[in-house]
Amino acid sequence: MEERQPKPLQLCYVSKEEFQWCTRMSYYWQYTRYVMIHKYHIFRHCLAYGYVWRGLWHDCSKFLPSEFFPHAICYGTKLFWIIRNNPNVKSQWKEELDRAWCIHQKRNKHHWQAWVALNDDGSIVPIDMPMAYRVEMLADWRGPHLTQGQPNLLAWYAAHRDKIILHPNTRAWVEKEMGYGGIEQF
């Protein structure tokens, strides 16, 4: 009886282009997963206030090509946090990411930047946000802190409060809902 010899192990080689395509697809999946987890947290918070549709439709524009690809590439390569958090970084993706972020803020009315009027004389006028967008904005602030494992929203708000331009009515509502009493509580 003839003894069977095992076949030699054959390695599968992929071209550089195929490898880059697979790597890029990995970025797309990672970013999609991140956005879906983010959307889950936002949905939960909007649901608590009775805004089901705001929670369901939250950030759907992130899946449009003008927003998705710049964010996915930068998120997958970890450039996203470096570029977003450091204004001195110069990158081929910085302009694309800035453009995508600006488009996102203008498309989605839950961003406070969408409720700031820039007048021709250079003055800035905050506009009062409708309740549905206030709720979604607050949920959007809470969501990333849960998604990224940073649950201390009040400390984040205290650090960014002076940079966030809100109408006095909107600010009063947001701070009441968050239980914000000023920096002295930290």
VENJO-V726306 format. One record per backbone hydrogen bond with DSSP energy under -0.5 kcal/mol. NH is the residue of the N-H (numbers start at 1). CO is the residue of the C=O. Records with the same first field share a line. If there is no record, write none. Layout:
NH->CO  CO
//
This chain:
11->9
13->11
19->15
20->16
21->17
22->18
23->19
24->20
25->21
26->22
27->23
28->24
29->25
30->26
31->27
32->28
33->29
34->30
35->31
36->32
37->33
38->34
39->35
40->36
41->37
42->38
43->39
44->40
45->41
46->42
47->43
48->44
49->45  46
50->46  47
51->46
52->50
55->51
56->52
57->53
58->54
60->57
62->59
63->60
64->61
67->64
68->64
69->65
71->67
72->68
73->69
74->70
75->71
76->72
77->73
78->75
79->74
80->74
82->78
83->79
84->80
85->81
86->82  83
89->86
91->89
94->91
95->91
97->93
98->94
99->95
100->96
101->97
102->98
103->99
104->100
105->101
106->102
107->103
108->104
109->107
111->108
114->111
115->112
116->113
117->125
118->116
119->117  123
122->119
125->117
126->124
127->115
133->130
134->130
135->131
136->132
137->133
138->134
139->135
140->136
141->137
142->138
143->139
144->140
145->141
146->142
147->143
148->144
149->146
150->145
153->151
156->152
157->153
158->154
159->155
160->156
161->157
163->160
164->160
165->163
166->164
171->167
172->168
173->169
174->170
175->171
176->172
177->173
178->174
179->175
180->175
185->182
186->183
//
